[in-house]
Amino acid sequence: MPKSTISRLAMFSALSALAFAAPTTAQSVVGSGVPASTVSNSTERPIAFADQAPADAGLILLMQSAELPDIPALSPAERSAVETAIASADFKGKAGTNLKLRGIGDRPLIMLAGAAQPEKAGPEDAGPEDAGLDWKSAAGSAVQKLMKEGSGLAIVGAPDAAAMAEAALGLDLGQYRFDRYQTDVETAPAAQSVTIAGPSASAAQALWNNRYKHLADSVRMVRDLQSEPANTLYPQSFVDRVSAAFKGVPNIRIEVLDEAAMRKMNMGAIVGVGQGSPRGSRMMVVSYTGGSGAPLALAGKGITFDTGGISIKPNKGMWAMKADMSGAAAVMGATLSLAKSRASVNIVAVAALAENMPGANAQRPGDVVRTYGGKTIEILSTDAEGRLVLADAVQYVADRYKPFALVDIATLTGSVGRAVGDQYAGLFAREDEIADRLLKAAEDSGEHLWRLPLHPAYAKAIRSDIADVKNSGVTDAPGASAGAHFIGYFVDKSMPWAHLDIAGVDWNNSAKPLTPKGASGFGVRLLDQLARDWTAR
């Protein structure tokens, strides 16, 4: 054979080997293997407390009415000019209203921020706006409007330590941003400090350090988790990030179950949801011991991305399914807040984590799965997956940790948003006592709930012809109620239990005073408040 022919054959063999080897190497990496970003979110305004406002800071005046509070930060001439502006603009100090002024004295600006909420005329006016003063929203709304203000700021007008600390909380929540993936921003948002000024600065600083800062940091962690794309946040990376947040926090125990461990415990529901994804499912349990007695259990739906599986969703809006893990994030955020603030409570939080993908090994409509407690589920839609992962989670946490009550939280149904809009999460409970406790915590925290019916007639609608229950195809019950009944089927009737459907409030299409556009972090403040108010007898 001529040498040229031998040479060509050798070259062909080498190229063929490379061609066949390349896909094998590429497929060994889940995802692209290239991080989308290596930086953090941009620096935000640090918060300080002081008796007096810095002389060169822009002022944010918290207003209880049209009457200007008596504050030393304004000279007599400046005070007169501001009072004239108030009268000219007919500013009443109502919540959600602002008046920005420039050219008064040497201050770069003066902004009036209303904190007075309207009085209720009667029961028909019941809603998220309660009579009183909302220092959090006033500060949060003001700082959002001053995101590009290139000067230091000072907040004045809060009358006592509690009001000052609440203003700091509102400020910190309101200025949140998630911009780590934006590379072409010419000018970063302002990062100069904000001083909360008033005669109770020392007491406010202590209240901030001991409680509210931990609450704000926990909400921010949850918003970060909600905002991350699914190529960055998946079951194991969720576990890694939350574990890092708890590192060094006293009285914390973390348990993580991988798929092998869950299979041994017959957790067919959660493993089934994730079986179409190369990223394995996880169940993460975090226990905090700060008190005595049995713990309060919190269970969260943690679908890190939901395509719908074989019952695939339409493309429009599917991107938002990266936040389908909001319930799992919320229970971890509330536990982190309680633990870092050394609250005198016992908590066990479980995150049921899976990625719902239509892979070759994905579960199918018509499949039957067995759960941790032995009960069976007929899968009629693989897009009703959140209730499946929670079925195993609530049975496991009740059996292994013996809580005195259990609350689950999930972005479960679109129907809850159609029922109560984007101002409330849906609340379902078998007992009035736990419902009342949650409604009180909602009022105190500012994260609002509306109780919806858990009628016994709807329980029959979830029964299956082939298994114990079916996860979809329920035509005789409202969607949100059917989902609640499904989860409740796996919670013993002797266990005080409530279900929170947050599908309408986990993501904001426009900014609100404490929640800028995007991830809301809903549930952290609510569950933190509930746990502080309710401990085992």
C-alpha positions as CSV (number, residue, x, y, z in Angstrom):
1,M,0.0,0.0,0.0
2,P,1.4,3.4,-0.9
3,K,2.7,5.5,2.0
4,S,0.3,8.3,1.1
5,T,-2.6,6.0,1.4
6,I,-1.4,4.7,4.8
7,S,-0.9,8.3,6.0
8,R,-4.4,9.3,4.9
9,L,-5.9,6.2,6.7
10,A,-4.0,7.0,9.9
11,M,-5.2,10.6,9.8
12,F,-8.8,9.5,9.2
13,S,-8.6,7.1,12.2
14,A,-7.2,9.8,14.5
15,L,-9.9,12.3,13.4
16,S,-12.6,9.7,13.9
17,A,-11.4,8.9,17.4
18,L,-11.5,12.5,18.3
19,A,-14.9,13.0,16.8
20,F,-16.3,10.1,18.8
21,A,-14.5,11.0,22.0
22,A,-15.6,14.7,22.1
23,P,-19.3,14.1,22.9
24,T,-18.5,11.7,25.7
25,T,-16.3,14.4,27.4
26,A,-19.0,17.1,26.9
27,Q,-21.8,15.0,28.2
28,S,-19.9,14.3,31.5
29,V,-20.6,17.9,32.5
30,V,-24.1,18.8,33.7
31,G,-24.9,22.2,32.3
32,S,-22.4,24.2,30.4
33,G,-19.7,24.1,33.1
34,V,-19.1,27.8,32.6
35,P,-20.3,30.1,35.5
36,A,-22.6,32.9,34.4
37,S,-21.0,35.3,36.9
38,T,-18.1,35.4,39.3
39,V,-19.1,38.6,41.2
40,S,-21.6,39.5,43.9
41,N,-24.4,42.0,43.7
42,S,-23.3,45.6,43.8
43,T,-22.6,47.3,47.1
44,E,-25.6,48.8,48.9
45,R,-25.9,51.6,51.3
46,P,-24.6,50.6,54.8
47,I,-26.8,51.5,57.8
48,A,-25.7,53.4,60.9
49,F,-27.5,55.0,63.9
50,A,-26.6,58.3,65.4
51,D,-28.1,61.0,67.7
52,Q,-27.7,63.7,65.0
53,A,-27.9,63.6,61.2
54,P,-24.6,64.3,59.4
55,A,-24.5,68.0,58.3
56,D,-23.8,67.0,54.6
57,A,-26.4,64.3,54.2
58,G,-29.6,64.4,52.3
59,L,-32.6,64.2,54.7
60,I,-35.5,61.8,54.6
61,L,-38.2,63.2,56.9
62,L,-40.6,60.5,58.1
63,M,-44.0,62.2,58.3
64,Q,-47.0,61.3,60.5
65,S,-49.2,64.0,59.0
66,A,-48.8,67.3,57.3
67,E,-47.2,68.7,60.4
68,L,-43.4,68.8,60.3
69,P,-41.8,66.9,63.3
70,D,-39.6,68.8,65.6
71,I,-36.1,67.7,64.6
72,P,-32.8,69.5,65.2
73,A,-31.5,68.7,61.7
74,L,-33.4,71.7,60.2
75,S,-32.5,75.3,60.9
76,P,-35.4,77.7,61.5
77,A,-35.0,79.0,57.9
78,E,-34.9,75.5,56.5
79,R,-37.9,74.5,58.5
80,S,-39.9,77.5,57.3
81,A,-39.0,76.7,53.7
82,V,-40.1,73.1,54.1
83,E,-43.4,74.1,55.7
84,T,-44.1,76.4,52.8
85,A,-43.5,73.5,50.4
86,I,-45.8,71.2,52.4
87,A,-48.6,73.7,52.2
88,S,-48.0,74.4,48.5
89,A,-48.0,70.7,47.6
90,D,-50.9,69.9,50.0
91,F,-48.7,67.1,51.4
92,K,-50.6,65.1,54.0
93,G,-48.0,62.6,55.2
94,K,-50.0,59.6,54.0
95,A,-48.3,56.3,53.5
96,G,-46.9,55.8,50.0
97,T,-46.5,59.5,49.3
98,N,-43.3,61.4,48.9
99,L,-42.2,65.0,48.3
100,K,-38.7,65.7,47.1
101,L,-37.2,69.2,47.7
102,R,-33.9,70.7,46.6
103,G,-32.3,74.1,47.1
104,I,-33.2,74.4,50.8
105,G,-30.1,75.3,52.8
106,D,-27.0,73.3,52.3
107,R,-28.6,69.9,52.1
108,P,-28.3,68.1,48.8
109,L,-32.0,67.2,49.1
110,I,-34.8,66.9,51.5
111,M,-37.5,64.2,50.9
112,L,-40.7,64.0,52.9
113,A,-41.9,60.4,53.3
114,G,-45.4,59.7,54.5
115,A,-45.9,57.0,57.2
116,A,-49.5,57.6,58.2
117,Q,-51.9,54.8,57.0
118,P,-55.6,55.5,56.6
119,E,-58.1,54.7,59.4
120,K,-60.5,51.9,58.6
121,A,-64.1,53.1,58.2
122,G,-65.5,49.7,59.0
123,P,-65.1,45.9,58.5
124,E,-65.6,46.3,54.8
125,D,-62.3,48.2,54.6
126,A,-60.3,45.3,56.1
127,G,-57.2,44.7,54.1
128,P,-53.4,45.0,54.0
129,E,-53.5,48.6,55.1
130,D,-54.1,48.9,58.8
131,A,-54.5,52.1,60.7
132,G,-51.3,53.3,62.3
133,L,-47.8,54.3,61.3
134,D,-45.7,52.3,58.9
135,W,-42.1,53.3,59.4
136,K,-40.8,50.4,57.4
137,S,-42.7,51.2,54.2
138,A,-42.0,54.9,54.5
139,A,-38.2,54.3,54.7
140,G,-38.2,51.6,52.0
141,S,-40.2,53.6,49.6
142,A,-38.0,56.7,50.0
143,V,-34.7,54.8,49.5
144,Q,-36.0,53.2,46.3
145,K,-36.7,56.7,44.9
146,L,-33.2,57.7,45.8
147,M,-31.3,54.8,44.4
148,K,-29.2,57.1,42.2
149,E,-28.8,59.9,44.7
150,G,-25.0,60.3,45.0
151,S,-24.8,61.6,48.5
152,G,-25.1,60.2,52.0
153,L,-28.6,60.1,53.5
154,A,-30.1,60.5,56.9
155,I,-33.5,59.4,58.1
156,V,-35.1,61.5,60.8
157,G,-38.5,61.8,62.4
158,A,-38.9,58.3,63.9
159,P,-40.0,59.0,67.5
160,D,-38.4,56.1,69.4
161,A,-36.1,53.2,69.2
162,A,-38.6,50.8,67.8
163,A,-39.6,53.1,65.0
164,M,-36.0,53.8,64.2
165,A,-35.2,50.1,64.0
166,E,-38.3,49.5,61.9
167,A,-37.2,52.3,59.5
168,A,-33.8,50.6,59.2
169,L,-35.5,47.3,58.4
170,G,-37.6,49.0,55.7
171,L,-34.6,50.7,54.3
172,D,-32.6,47.5,54.1
173,L,-35.4,45.5,52.4
174,G,-36.3,48.4,50.1
175,Q,-32.9,48.9,48.7
176,Y,-32.3,45.3,47.8
177,R,-31.1,44.6,44.3
178,F,-30.0,41.5,42.3
179,D,-27.6,42.7,39.7
180,R,-24.7,40.3,39.7
181,Y,-25.3,39.3,36.1
182,Q,-25.4,42.8,34.7
183,T,-22.1,43.7,33.1
184,D,-22.9,46.7,31.0
185,V,-24.1,49.2,33.7
186,E,-22.1,52.4,33.3
187,T,-22.9,53.8,36.8
188,A,-23.6,51.6,39.8
189,P,-26.4,52.5,42.2
190,A,-25.3,54.8,45.0
191,A,-23.5,53.1,48.0
192,Q,-23.1,56.1,50.4
193,S,-24.2,55.4,54.0
194,V,-27.6,56.0,55.5
195,T,-27.8,57.2,59.1
196,I,-30.9,56.7,61.1
197,A,-30.8,59.7,63.4
198,G,-32.7,60.3,66.7
199,P,-32.4,60.6,70.5
200,S,-32.9,56.8,70.9
201,A,-30.0,55.8,68.6
202,S,-28.3,53.5,71.1
203,A,-31.4,51.5,71.8
204,A,-32.3,51.4,68.1
205,Q,-28.9,50.1,67.3
206,A,-29.2,47.3,69.8
207,L,-32.6,46.3,68.5
208,W,-31.3,46.3,65.0
209,N,-28.2,44.3,65.9
210,N,-30.1,41.7,68.0
211,R,-33.1,41.1,65.7
212,Y,-34.0,43.2,62.7
213,K,-30.6,42.9,60.9
214,H,-30.8,39.1,61.1
215,L,-34.4,39.3,59.7
216,A,-33.3,41.6,56.9
217,D,-30.3,39.4,56.0
218,S,-32.5,36.3,55.9
219,V,-35.0,37.9,53.6
220,R,-32.2,39.0,51.4
221,M,-30.8,35.5,51.3
222,V,-34.2,34.2,50.2
223,R,-34.5,36.8,47.5
224,D,-31.1,35.8,46.2
225,L,-32.1,32.2,46.1
226,Q,-35.3,33.0,44.3
227,S,-33.5,35.3,41.8
228,E,-30.8,32.8,40.8
229,P,-31.2,31.1,37.4
230,A,-31.8,27.4,37.5
231,N,-28.4,26.7,35.8
232,T,-26.9,28.1,39.0
233,L,-29.4,27.0,41.7
234,Y,-30.4,23.4,41.7
235,P,-31.0,21.0,44.6
236,Q,-27.4,20.4,45.7
237,S,-26.3,24.0,45.2
238,F,-29.4,25.1,47.3
239,V,-28.1,22.8,50.0
240,D,-24.6,24.2,49.7
241,R,-25.6,27.8,49.8
242,V,-28.0,27.4,52.8
243,S,-25.5,25.3,54.7
244,A,-22.9,28.1,54.2
245,A,-25.4,30.7,55.6
246,F,-25.8,28.6,58.8
247,K,-22.1,28.0,59.2
248,G,-21.0,29.0,62.8
249,V,-24.6,29.7,64.0
250,P,-25.1,28.0,67.4
251,N,-27.6,25.3,68.1
252,I,-28.1,24.3,64.5
253,R,-28.2,20.7,63.2
254,I,-28.4,20.0,59.4
255,E,-29.5,16.8,57.9
256,V,-29.4,16.2,54.1
257,L,-30.9,13.2,52.4
258,D,-29.7,12.3,48.9
259,E,-31.7,10.2,46.4
260,A,-30.1,6.9,47.6
261,A,-31.2,7.7,51.2
262,M,-34.7,8.7,50.1
263,R,-35.1,5.6,48.1
264,K,-34.3,3.5,51.1
265,M,-37.1,5.3,53.0
266,N,-39.6,4.8,50.1
267,M,-39.8,8.5,49.3
268,G,-41.1,7.7,45.8
269,A,-42.9,11.0,45.4
270,I,-40.0,13.4,45.7
271,V,-37.6,11.1,43.9
272,G,-40.1,10.6,41.2
273,V,-40.4,14.3,40.5
274,G,-36.7,14.6,40.0
275,Q,-36.0,11.4,38.1
276,G,-36.1,13.2,34.7
277,S,-33.2,15.5,35.7
278,P,-29.5,14.7,35.9
279,R,-29.4,16.9,39.1
280,G,-30.5,14.7,41.9
281,S,-33.3,15.5,44.4
282,R,-32.5,16.4,48.0
283,M,-34.3,16.8,51.3
284,M,-32.7,19.3,53.6
285,V,-33.7,19.5,57.3
286,V,-32.4,22.2,59.5
287,S,-33.1,22.1,63.3
288,Y,-32.7,25.0,65.6
289,T,-32.9,24.5,69.4
290,G,-33.4,27.7,71.3
291,G,-36.1,26.8,73.7
292,S,-37.8,23.8,75.3
293,G,-40.4,21.3,74.2
294,A,-41.4,20.0,70.8
295,P,-40.5,22.0,67.7
296,L,-42.7,23.9,65.3
297,A,-42.2,22.3,61.9
298,L,-42.0,24.3,58.7
299,A,-42.0,22.5,55.3
300,G,-41.3,24.2,52.0
301,K,-41.7,23.3,48.4
302,G,-38.3,23.5,46.7
303,I,-38.7,22.9,42.9
304,T,-35.6,24.6,41.6
305,F,-37.0,24.6,38.1
306,D,-40.4,23.4,36.9
307,T,-40.8,22.7,33.2
308,G,-43.9,20.7,34.0
309,G,-42.1,17.5,33.2
310,I,-43.8,15.3,30.6
311,S,-46.9,17.5,31.1
312,I,-44.7,20.3,29.8
313,K,-45.7,24.0,30.4
314,P,-45.9,26.5,27.5
315,N,-42.8,28.6,27.0
316,K,-44.5,31.9,27.9
317,G,-43.6,32.7,31.5
318,M,-41.7,29.4,32.1
319,W,-38.6,31.4,33.0
320,A,-40.4,32.4,36.3
321,M,-40.3,28.7,37.3
322,K,-36.8,29.3,38.7
323,A,-38.6,30.7,41.7
324,D,-40.7,27.6,42.3
325,M,-38.4,26.9,45.2
326,S,-39.7,30.0,47.1
327,G,-41.4,28.0,49.9
328,A,-38.2,26.0,50.7
329,A,-36.2,29.2,50.7
330,A,-38.7,30.9,53.0
331,V,-38.6,28.2,55.7
332,M,-34.8,28.2,55.7
333,G,-34.7,32.0,55.8
334,A,-37.1,32.1,58.8
335,T,-35.1,29.5,60.6
336,L,-31.9,31.5,59.9
337,S,-33.4,34.7,61.3
338,L,-34.6,32.9,64.4
339,A,-31.3,31.2,65.0
340,K,-29.1,34.2,64.4
341,S,-31.2,36.3,66.8
342,R,-31.1,33.6,69.5
343,A,-34.9,33.4,69.6
344,S,-36.2,31.2,72.5
345,V,-37.9,28.7,70.1
346,N,-37.4,25.2,68.7
347,I,-37.8,25.0,64.9
348,V,-37.4,22.2,62.4
349,A,-37.4,23.3,58.7
350,V,-37.5,20.9,55.8
351,A,-36.8,21.9,52.2
352,A,-38.1,19.3,49.6
353,L,-35.8,19.9,46.6
354,A,-36.1,18.6,43.1
355,E,-35.8,19.8,39.5
356,N,-38.8,18.8,37.3
357,M,-37.5,18.0,33.8
358,P,-38.9,16.0,30.9
359,G,-35.9,13.7,30.5
360,A,-35.8,10.2,29.1
361,N,-36.3,8.8,32.7
362,A,-39.0,11.3,33.7
363,Q,-42.1,10.0,35.4
364,R,-45.3,9.8,33.3
365,P,-48.9,10.6,33.7
366,G,-50.5,7.4,34.9
367,D,-47.6,6.4,37.1
368,V,-48.2,5.4,40.7
369,V,-45.7,6.3,43.4
370,R,-45.4,5.2,47.0
371,T,-44.6,7.7,49.7
372,Y,-42.6,7.7,52.9
373,G,-45.6,6.7,55.0
374,G,-46.7,4.0,52.6
375,K,-49.6,5.9,51.0
376,T,-49.8,5.9,47.2
377,I,-50.4,8.6,44.6
378,E,-51.6,8.4,41.0
379,I,-49.8,10.9,38.8
380,L,-52.3,12.4,36.4
381,S,-50.1,15.5,35.7
382,T,-46.4,15.7,36.2
383,D,-46.9,19.5,36.4
384,A,-48.6,19.1,39.8
385,E,-45.3,18.2,41.4
386,G,-45.0,20.6,44.4
387,R,-47.6,18.6,46.3
388,L,-45.7,15.4,45.6
389,V,-42.4,16.6,47.1
390,L,-44.3,17.9,50.1
391,A,-46.1,14.6,50.6
392,D,-42.9,12.9,51.5
393,A,-41.5,16.0,53.4
394,V,-44.5,16.4,55.8
395,Q,-44.6,12.7,56.6
396,Y,-40.9,12.5,57.2
397,V,-40.7,15.6,59.5
398,A,-43.8,14.6,61.5
399,D,-42.5,11.1,62.0
400,R,-38.8,11.8,62.8
401,Y,-39.0,15.2,64.6
402,K,-42.4,15.0,66.4
403,P,-43.4,18.6,66.1
404,F,-46.3,20.1,68.0
405,A,-47.6,21.8,64.8
406,L,-46.7,21.9,61.1
407,V,-47.0,24.7,58.5
408,D,-46.2,24.1,54.9
409,I,-45.5,26.9,52.4
410,A,-45.5,26.5,48.6
411,T,-45.9,28.2,45.3
412,L,-48.5,25.6,44.7
413,T,-51.3,26.8,42.4
414,G,-52.0,29.6,39.9
415,S,-55.6,29.5,41.1
416,V,-54.7,31.1,44.4
417,G,-53.5,34.2,42.6
418,R,-56.6,34.4,40.6
419,A,-58.6,34.1,43.8
420,V,-56.9,36.7,46.0
421,G,-54.5,38.6,43.7
422,D,-51.0,39.7,44.5
423,Q,-51.6,41.2,47.9
424,Y,-52.3,38.0,49.9
425,A,-51.2,34.5,50.2
426,G,-53.8,31.8,50.6
427,L,-54.2,30.2,54.0
428,F,-55.8,26.8,54.5
429,A,-56.2,25.2,58.0
430,R,-58.4,22.5,59.5
431,E,-58.5,24.3,62.9
432,D,-59.4,27.9,63.7
433,E,-56.7,28.2,66.3
434,I,-53.8,27.8,64.0
435,A,-55.5,29.9,61.3
436,D,-56.0,32.7,63.9
437,R,-52.3,32.5,64.9
438,L,-51.2,32.8,61.3
439,L,-53.5,35.7,60.6
440,K,-52.2,37.5,63.7
441,A,-48.6,36.9,62.6
442,A,-49.5,38.2,59.1
443,E,-50.9,41.4,60.6
444,D,-47.9,41.9,62.8
445,S,-45.3,41.1,60.1
446,G,-47.0,42.9,57.2
447,E,-47.0,39.7,55.0
448,H,-50.7,39.2,54.5
449,L,-52.9,36.1,54.3
450,W,-56.5,35.4,53.3
451,R,-58.1,32.3,54.7
452,L,-59.7,30.1,52.0
453,P,-62.0,27.1,52.4
454,L,-60.7,23.7,53.2
455,H,-64.2,22.2,52.9
456,P,-64.7,18.5,53.6
457,A,-66.5,18.0,50.4
458,Y,-63.4,18.9,48.4
459,A,-61.5,16.1,50.1
460,K,-63.4,13.4,48.2
461,A,-62.4,15.0,44.9
462,I,-58.7,14.0,45.3
463,R,-59.4,10.3,45.7
464,S,-58.0,8.0,43.0
465,D,-59.6,5.0,41.3
466,I,-56.3,3.2,41.2
467,A,-54.3,4.6,44.2
468,D,-55.1,6.4,47.4
469,V,-55.1,9.9,46.0
470,K,-54.5,11.6,42.6
471,N,-52.3,14.7,42.2
472,S,-54.4,16.3,39.5
473,G,-57.6,16.0,37.4
474,V,-59.7,17.3,40.3
475,T,-62.8,18.9,38.8
476,D,-65.1,19.1,41.8
477,A,-62.9,21.4,43.9
478,P,-61.2,24.8,43.4
479,G,-57.6,24.3,42.4
480,A,-56.0,25.8,45.5
481,S,-58.3,24.0,47.8
482,A,-57.7,20.7,46.1
483,G,-53.9,21.2,46.4
484,A,-54.3,22.0,50.1
485,H,-56.5,18.9,50.7
486,F,-53.9,16.8,48.9
487,I,-51.1,17.9,51.3
488,G,-53.4,17.6,54.3
489,Y,-54.1,14.0,53.4
490,F,-50.5,13.2,54.4
491,V,-50.7,15.1,57.7
492,D,-52.3,13.2,60.6
493,K,-55.6,14.8,61.7
494,S,-54.3,15.1,65.2
495,M,-51.5,17.4,64.1
496,P,-52.3,21.1,64.0
497,W,-51.5,22.0,60.4
498,A,-51.8,24.9,58.0
499,H,-51.0,25.3,54.3
500,L,-49.8,28.6,52.8
501,D,-50.1,28.9,49.0
502,I,-47.8,31.8,48.0
503,A,-48.0,31.4,44.2
504,G,-49.4,35.0,43.8
505,V,-46.9,36.8,46.1
506,D,-43.5,35.2,45.5
507,W,-42.6,37.5,42.7
508,N,-43.4,41.2,42.1
509,N,-44.0,42.6,38.6
510,S,-43.5,46.1,40.0
511,A,-41.8,47.6,43.0
512,K,-43.5,47.8,46.4
513,P,-42.1,49.8,49.4
514,L,-40.4,46.8,51.0
515,T,-40.1,44.6,47.9
516,P,-38.5,45.9,44.8
517,K,-39.5,44.5,41.4
518,G,-38.6,40.8,41.3
519,A,-38.2,38.3,44.2
520,S,-40.2,39.2,47.3
521,G,-38.8,36.9,49.9
522,F,-42.4,36.4,51.1
523,G,-42.8,34.2,54.2
524,V,-39.7,34.9,56.1
525,R,-41.1,37.7,58.2
526,L,-44.4,35.9,58.6
527,L,-42.9,32.6,59.8
528,D,-40.4,34.4,62.0
529,Q,-43.2,36.2,63.7
530,L,-45.4,33.0,64.0
531,A,-42.5,31.1,65.7
532,R,-41.8,33.9,68.2
533,D,-45.5,34.0,69.2
534,W,-46.2,30.2,69.2
535,T,-44.2,27.7,71.1
536,A,-45.0,24.2,72.5
537,R,-47.1,24.3,75.7
